[in-house]
Amino acid sequence: MAGTIKASTISQEKYDDLRKRAISTQLIRKTVPLASIRVINSGAIETNGNIIAMSSKAFRQLARILGVPIQFQGRVDKYFGEDAKSSIVNKMKTALIADGMSTITMVANPLSKEIVGFLKMESQYTSNRAFLDLMEGVINDKGLEVRDFSIDPYDGGISISCFNERAEYMVGDMKDEVFQGGVTFSNSLDGGALVSPYMNRLVCANGMIGEAFAESLKIKNLSKVSIEEFRTHLDQLAKRDFKPMGFENRVIQASKTKASFAELEAAANLIIKSSGAKPEEISGWIPYQETMAKFAQYGSPTLLMTSGQKANAKTGTSVWEVINGLTHYSTHNHALKVGDYERRRVQKEAGAMLVNTFHMENQVNSPFS
């Protein structure tokens, strides 16, 4: 098709190398009596007389499993300090043991030798090897090509985006909005095993992951029933060229709706945080500084706006332009340094932005304005 860019795919050699890495960094799980662990602080636990390092993310997971909400953790830490937060978690542990909870599963990274997470049940996590075996069968069956394969250096989670060149669809009569459909397979400690729609925009070969669409399916376990549900779900998606229901309407709406400054700023911050870029370095994707300057010239400096005001401040950039800025940044090579897993995270956030209600979407003309 004229005016389109062929999406690149990774070589078999590179895929095989990444597959080996994903399996070699496999997390180690160990189920232990809940009574055998004691939280020292948010960075370490003691178990059977041994002190083991623990990531802050693992601490939050443990606290959540024990019934201490993240928001409450933050307030306790702010007003009473680290010791009080650890004490509350230990007291909740004792209470849950009395209530019948006997075990918990610790998850450790074999390379960093620290605990990176906790699970209430060991079956909540699927190994990368088992997940890859399942996924590869689907890739071959559906004629998918692998575009991206990334590994989270923190916990060994994987994300693999695939597309089918023959699964092509348009959005309305918008000449530049032609997509190839596909799926993203991900497996992580936090999110579990998940399959989501993947959209490859042909005009610039931008990729977007649709975890927020209804077609995303969490694979509960690798039982015969779950695998059958997974394959049936993929069959239904393939019949629609992997196009999510409602995708077309959301793209059309996004192209007609101006982004709020809050939405534009959130997108800019995604790029800045994932790459360490300075605000002036991101103009090629998000006109952040230019928009701030326009508001300042108009007498409404964004630095003085509340979060509510930012959500009601209309910019000159459409939501679709913001989304495409994110997907272009996260798909293509450029001067900024950004890891592959961070790229996939930005693609997910772009997909979530498309699904969410836009700040300016429900504006109503009023006879009193």
Secondary structure, 3 states (H helix, E strand, C coil): CCCCCCCCCCCHHHHHHHHHHHHHCCCEEEEEEHHHEEEEECCEEEECCEEEEECHHHHHHHHHHCCCCHHHHHHHHHHHCHHHHHHHHHHHHHHHHHCCCCEEEEEEECCCCEEEEEECCHHHCCCHHHHHHHHHHHHHHHCCEEEEEEECCCCCCEEEEEEEEEEEEECCCCCCCEEEEEEEEEEECCCEEEEEEEEEECCCCEEEECCCCCCCEEECCCCHHHHHHHHHHHHHHHHCCCCCCCHHHHHHHHHHCEEEHHHHHHHHHHHHHHHCCCHHHCCCCCCHHHHHHHHHHHCCCHHHCCHHHHHCCEEEEEHHHHHHHHHHHHHCCCCCCCCHHHHHHHHHHHHHHHHCCCCCCCCCCCCCC
